Amino acid sequence: MVQIEDIRAEFASRLKKSVAAKGIDQWGAGARLAEVAKVTPKAASKWLNGESIPGPAKMQAIASFLGVKIEWLQHASGDGPGSSVSLTAPEGKSTAADKLREMLAGKALGEDRLQKLLAVAEGNEPEGTVEVLVNDAYRPGKVGDEVWIAHYDVRGALGGGEVAHDYPELLQDIRISPSHLRSMGVDFKEHYHLKVITGWGQSMTPTIKHGDPCLVDISIKEFIGDGIYYFSYQGFQYIKRLQMKGKDKFKMISDNRKHKAEDIFIDETYIQARVLFVWNGNLV
């Protein structure tokens, strides 16, 4: 009988092989996988150590990043490291175009753009199609330097903790000018480190109210000074103010005076991002 430990170990072996083929060293593997799958580094290290296996959505994200088929990571079938992913599929199995149709179902793209995207997936695109799509997606905005910032279906609790969504999905993009953000006092290095998540609860009022979109910098994975962070602690996600307290603890502070501050252990706190701006006009 196949033991679950053996399945996990075999998965870890294939994952390490795929990571190595991608040119990622073993020391940086956990952090890269954590970023791709939107999990904590501790969770990613468990995959590499054979302690657990990611769910389907995270597995697909990892496979796409590593350039292998999900079937390879799951049970060593399909394309492994160094193989090119085929756009066609045997009878009865989904092609890349089929999967694209599923992904775009219900999206308001317009028939013309949808057909162009499907043609690209099937390898039948007319000359210049890819360039047209790319130029259309990344054309300059009205301000001149507008960029897309991803808005994720991820909620950070402002109260007692929000259980992490198992499979965060992209909801929508926000188009904004980085220079305009900086003129408002938002400090960041690269715009592609910026994402939007949603505050949930009342404990951070009046700074962050229930349902407020929060602009975060995901390149900040460590405590860099007093401020509001998006982090996980003991399996729950929070958006709270953090301060150092001694050598091994943070002071977790709620801006709502009705909520008492708590001490939490640094080694059990996994910072995911720092909150830079709240979409109610409040700098933090």
N, C-alpha and C positions, 0 to 999 in steps of 0.2 A: 504494500500500500504506500502511495506517495504521501509523504508528510508535508505539512504546510511549511515547515522550516526549510525543506529541500526546494520547494517552489520559490520561496523568498530568496534563497541563496542563489538559485539559478537566474532569477530575475536580476539580482544585484550584479552577477557576473556579466550578464549581457549589457546592463546599464553602464558598468565601468568600461567595457569594451567600446561601447558607442561613444562615451564621453572622451576616451583616449583618442579615438579616430577623429573626433572633432577638434583635437589639439588642445583640450583643456586639461591642465595638470590636476592631480588628485587633491591638492590643497584648495584649489578654487572651484572644484566640481560642486560641492554642496551649495555654495553661494549662488552659482550660476543656475543650478536646477531650482533652487528656492525662488529666485527671481522669475524664472520662466513659468513655474507652476503656481506662483502666488501663494507660497507657503513659507513657514519659518525655516531657517537653516537647519534647525534641529530635526524637523520632519524630513527634510531632504537627506540628511545624513543617515537617517534610519533606512531609507531606500537603498543607499549605497552600502550599508552594513548588513543588509539582508534581514532587517527587523520588521519591515512592513513593505507594502506594495501600494502605489498610488491608485486612485480611482480612475475610471475611464476618461473623464475630461482632462484630468491632469496628465494621465498617460499619453493622451493624444497631443497635448501641448509639448510634452517632453520629446515625443517621437518627431514632431515637426521641427523642433529646434535642433535635434541631433541629426536630422536628415535620414531617418529610418522609418520603416512602417511600424505602426503600433503592434501588428501581429508579431513582429520580430521581438519586441520587448516583452510581449505577453507570453509567447510560447515558441520563440525561435523559428517561426515560419515567416515567409515574405522577405522583403529586402532588409538586409542588415547593414552594418557600417560599410561605406564605400559603394553601395548599390544606388542606382538612380531609381526614383519612384516612378513607376509607370502610370500613365494617365488612363490606360485601358485596363479592363478587368475581365476575367473569365465570365462565362454566362452565369447569370444568377447572382453576381456580386456587383457591388457599387463601383462606379468609376469616379474619377475626380470630378467630372461634370455633374454626376448624380449627387455627390456630396455637396457640391457648390449650390445646386438647386435647393437642397434641403436647408443650407445655411442662409440662403437669400430669400427663403419663402416668407412672404409678407412684408419684405422690405420695399420701400418706395424708391426704387432706383430708376424706374422708367424702362420700358420694354427695350429700347435701343441699347442702353447701357448693359442691361441684363444679357442680351444676346451676344454682345461683344465679350463680356466676361465668360460666358459659356463657351464661346468660340476659342478663347485663350486656353481654357481648361481642357478642351478637346483637341487642341493643337491645330485648329483650322482657322486661326484668325487671319484676316486680310492683312496685307503689309501695312505697318504703321499703327495697328490697333493698340498694341501694348503702350506705345509712346503716347497715343492720344489719351488712353485711360490714366496713365501716370501723370501726364501734364494736367489733365482735368482735375485729378484728385489733389494735386499739390500746387495748383496755380496760386499766384499771390492773391492775398485778400485785399479788401478795400483800403486798409491802412497801409499795406505794402509788405508787412512782415508777419501776417497772421499765420498761425499754425493750428493744427488739430491737437487737442488734449483729450485723452481717453477718459470717459466717465464710467467707472466700474460699479457693478451691482454688489458693492461691499459696504457693510454698515459697521461703523465703530460706535460702540455703546457709550453714551454720555453718563450712564447710570451704573447698574450692577454688572455689566458685561454682556456682550452679544456673542452668541455661539457663531463661530465662523461659518459662512456659507461654504458648502462643500465644493461647489463648482462655480466660482465667480464668472459671470458672463458680461461681455461688453454690452452696455445699454445704448450709449450714444456718444458722440464726440462733441466737444465744445471748441468753437473756433475763436481764437483770441490773439491779440498782439502781444508778444513778449516785451516789446519796448514800452507798451502801455502799462503792463503789469509792473515793470520796474519803476515807471514814473509814479506809480501809486505806492511804492515802497516795498514791493515784494522782492525779496532777495533770493536769487537762485543762479546756478551756473549755466545749466543747459535746459532748454524748454522740454526736451524729450524725457526729462526726469520728473516732469509734472503730471499728476493724475488727479482725478476728482473722485472723492468718496462721500458718503452721506452720514451726517451725525444723527444719532438715534437716542432720544431720551431728553431729560431736562436738567441733568446735574451740572452741565457746563453753561447754563444760562447765567447772565445775558450774553456772554461771549459767543457761544454756539447754541442755537435753539434747535429744537426737535425738527429734523428734516432738512437742516441747512446743508447745502453742498460745501465741501471743504476741499480746498486746493492743497495737495500734499507733494512733498519732494521725496520720491522713493529711493534716491541715491543716499539718503541719510539713514543709515542702519544702526547707528550708535548714538549714545547720548552726547550731545555737543554743547550742552548748557541748558539752563532753565528754559522751558518752553512747552508747547503743546505737541504731543506726539501721538501717532497712531501705532499701537503696539498690542501684542498678545501676552496674556499672563494666565497661566494655569488653564489653557484651553479656551479662553475668552478674549474677544477683541475689544479694545478700549480706545477712546479719544479722550485723553486727560493731560493735565499739566504735570510734568515731572520735575522733581528737584532731587539732588543728591542728599542722602542722609547717611553719614558714615561711609564705611568702605564697601559694605555689602547690601545696602538698601537704597531704594528710591522712596521719596515721599510722593504719593499719588494724590493730586489735589483736584477737587471739583470747584469750579468758579461759583457755583450755586452754594451759598452759605448754609443752606439746610443740609448739605451733605458733608460729612466729616472726612478729613484727609485720612489716608491709609498708608501704612508702610508695606512695601512689597520688595521681594528679594531680586537683586539685580540679575543673578544667574538664572532666574526663571522668567525674566522679562525679555521679550524679543521685539525690538523696535523695528517696525516696518517702514515708517516714514515720519517726517516732521510736518506738522500742519503749518502752512504759511499764510493762508488767507481763507476767510469764510465768506461765502457768497451772500452775506447780508451787509457787506461793506466794512467789516471789522478786520483790521490787521491784528495778527496774533504773534 
